[in-house]
Amino acid sequence: MIDRLRFVLQETRESLLRNATMQAAAISTACIALVLLGGAGMALYKLDATAQSLPSRFEAEGVLKMSAPRAQAQQIKTQLEAMPEVERVTLTPREVAWEQEKQKLANDVNLADLPNPLPDKLTVRVRDPQTLPAVSARIAQSPLVEEVIDSRKELQTVLEVSRLVRWIGLGAGGLLLLAALILIYNTVRLTIFSRQREVRVMALLGATLRSIRLPFILEGMTQGVAGGVLAALLVLLTAAFLSDYVVSQWPFLKDMPPGLPPLVVMIGLPGLGALIGGLCAWWATLRYVRI
């Protein structure tokens, strides 16, 4: 058993060293494909996590007129709560809002002697961020509402970036992943052709078909793992570099939660690379390695 394992590992090593140019091409193509897939995955994960961790971004504030009676404000609150798109409606009386404002600015300015300039306010949280524009329009229809404040622009930016990352990342990554599959397959196929004589000799000496095929499969897995390790390093370095830039361009994302843990990336991408490399090599050996 140990001798067979030693034989398989030695054959794999010799094959990797013998075709250095093809190995580099296969590894680099797999790396680029996994970089795009990993980058798109990390971006989508972070965008989804941000959407879940910032429920206040899914809210609209209806600022009522100073002359609006409190009883009618309660009626508007009840009507909004009846909408299926609305999760919760909170009425903040002007007295409460003014006390909160005075406490917030207590260290900077004394507001105790000033009259209360704030109106009542309705805060409406929606179940789905995509329904926020419709809910904001419904609030604005009331004649008692002076102004509607929402984060529609920021939410639209998040949704557009999410769709852009999804289609470009998955599309380009899928094409390069297909190219990596084909290149790894052809690399193993050419290796098999160049070693047909050795395959026949091993068969004559009693080697099983499994023992002959296994070094080629390990070769493909090694190519995939090497590409995955390089891709994981590039994705993590790029994510760290771009984090400050993204926050500087879109300040509302400064409280974004962390992305995928680095350990997940370092294990996931090499694991995916090993899977696709092993599958390509297995397919090639099924077609071209025969006794």
N, C-alpha and C positions, 0 to 999 in steps of 0.2 A: 504493500500500500504506500509506504514512504517512498520507495523507488519510483512508483508511478507518479506520485505527486511531484517529486523532484524532476522527473522527465517532463511533465506538463509545464512546470514553471520555467524550466530551462528553454524549452521550445518557444514559449511565449516571449521570453526575454530576447532570444536570438531574432525572432521575427520582428520585434519592435526596433531593434538596432539595425537590422538589415535594410529596412525601407524607411530611412529617416525622413526623406523628403515627403513621401506620401503620408507618413505619420503626422508630420507637422501640419500638412494641409488639412487632414481630417480633424486634428485637435483644434486648430484655429477656427475652422468653420463651425464645429460644435460649440466652441467658446462664444462666437458671435451670436449664434442662434440662442444659446442659453442666457446670454447677457440681455438680449431683447425680451425674452420671455420672463426672466427674473426681474428686470427693471419694470416691465409692465405689471407684473404681479405685485411687486412692492408698492408701486404707485397706487394701484387700485385698492390694495389693502389699507393704505394710509388714508386715502380719500373716504373709504367706507367707515373707517374708525373715526375719522373727524366728524363725519355726518352723524354718527351715533353719539359722540361725546359732546356735541354742541347743540343740544336741543333748543337753546335760546335762539339759535340762528333760524329755527323753524317757527318763529313767532312774529306776529304783527301787532303793533301797538296803535290803538285808536285813541287819539287825543281828543277829548270832548270839548265843546265850547264852554266857556266860563258860565254861560247862562243856562246850561243844560241841567234840568232838575235831577236829583239823585234817583227819584222813582223811575224816570224814563231811562236813565242809565241802566238800572236794573232790568228793565224790559228788553233793552238791546242785548244785554248779557244773556238773558234767557233765550232770545231768538238765535243768537250765535251758538249757544250750547246745543240747540236742536239740530244744527247742521251736522251731517255724518262725517264731513271732513275735519271737524274740529274735535280736538282731544280735550282741551280745557280752556276755560275763560276765567280770567281774574280781573276783578274790578278794584282798582287802587284809588281810594278817595284822596282828594287833594290835600287833606290834612295829614294823612299818613305819608304821602309823597313829600310834603314839605318838611316833615320831621326827619325823614330819611336824608333829604338833601342837606339839612342843617347839620346832621351828625357827620355826613361825608365831608363837609367843608369846615368842620369845627376848628381844625388846626390852621386854616388859612384865612378865614374871614368870619366875623360875627354877624349872623343873620337873624338874631333873636328879635331885633326891633323892627325888622322889615315886614311888610304885609305879604301874605301868601300869594305869589303870582302863578301858581301851578293849578291846572284844571284836573278834573277826574280823568282817569286813564283806564282803558280796557286792554288787557294783554291776552292775545288769542294764540294758543299753540295748536298747530295742525298735526294730523297724523302722518301725512306724507308731504315732504317739502315741495313736491311738484304742484300741490294744490294751493300753495301760499298765495300766488297772484289772484286766483279766483276768490279766496277768502278775503284778501285785502280789498278787492273791488266791492265785495258785499258789505264790508264795514264802511267803506267810503260813501255808500249810497244813503246812509242815514243823514238827515239834515242836522242832527246834533253833533256830528263828528267834524271837528275842525281840520284834522290832518291824520293821515295814516302813515306810520313809519314801519317799514319792514326791511329785511335783508335780501330782497329779491335779486338784486344785482350780484351779491356775493354767492347766493345759492345757484344762480344761473351759471356763474363762473365755475363753481365746483362741478355741476352736472356736465357742462360742456367739456371741461378738462377730463372728467371721468370717461366720457364717451370717446374723446380723442385718443386718450391713452389706450383704451380698450381696443379700438379698431386698428389703430396704427401699430401698437405693440403686438397684438395677437396676429395681425396680418403679416407684418414683416417678420416677426419671430417664427410664425408658422412656415413661411417660405424658406427661411434660412435653416429651420429645423429639418425640413424636407431635404434641403441641399446637404445638410450634415449627414442625414440618414443615407443618402445616395453615395456620398463620398466615403463614409465608413464602410458601406457595403462593397464599393468598388475596391477599396484598399485591401480588405480581407480577401476579396475574389482574386485580385492580382497576386496576393501573397500565396494563395492556394495554387494558382497556376505555376508560379515560380518554384514551388516545392512539390510538384507532382511526383517526381522521382523519389523524394524522401517519403511521401505518403505511401507509395507502392512498397518501398523497402520496409517501412514500419508494418504494413499489412502482412508482408511475407514473414516477418519475424513474430507475428502473432498478436500485434496490437489490435485492440478492439476499436470499432468505429467511434465509440465514445471518447476513447483516449486520443484518437487522432483529431477529432473535431474540437475537443476542449481547449487546446492552446489557441486556436483561431478565435473562439468565443471570448477567451480571456483578453486577447489582443484588442478586440472591439470594445470590451468593457473598459480596458485601460485607457483607450483613446477617449471614451466618453467621460470617464472620471477626471482625466487631466483637463479636458475642456471645461468640465463643470467646476473644478477648483479655480481655474483662471477666471471663469465667469463670475463665480461668487465673490472673489476678491475685487474684481472690477465693479460689480454692482454695489458692494458695500462702500468702496472708496468714492464712487460717483454719488451715491445717495448722501454721504456725509458732506461732500463738497457742495452739492446743490441745495442742501437744506437751508442754509442762510440766504441764498439767492432767492429761493421761492418765498421765504418770509418777507424779504425786502420788497418783493414785487406785489405780494398780496398780504398786507399786514394782518388781515382778519384771520389768517392761518397761523398766527404766532403761537396759539395754544393747541396746535395739532398734537395728538397723541403720538407716541413712538410707533415706528413701523414694525415690520416683521423682526423678531429677534435675530441677531446675527448668526446664532447657532443654527436656527432653522434654515437660513440661506446657505450656510456652509455645509449643511447636511443635505438639503433638498436638491440643490443644483447638481452636485456631483452624483447624487443618487439617481436623478433623472438622466444624467449623462451616461451613467453605467447601464441604465435600463435600455436606452435607445441604442447604445453601442453594442450591448449584448444581443439584443433582438436582431440588429442588422447582421452581425457576425453569424448568429445562429441560422438565419435565413440563407446566408451565403454558403455555409457549410452543408446545409441540407441539399442544396442544388449542385454543389461542385465537389464535395468530398465524398467519394464512394469507394468501396472496396470491390 
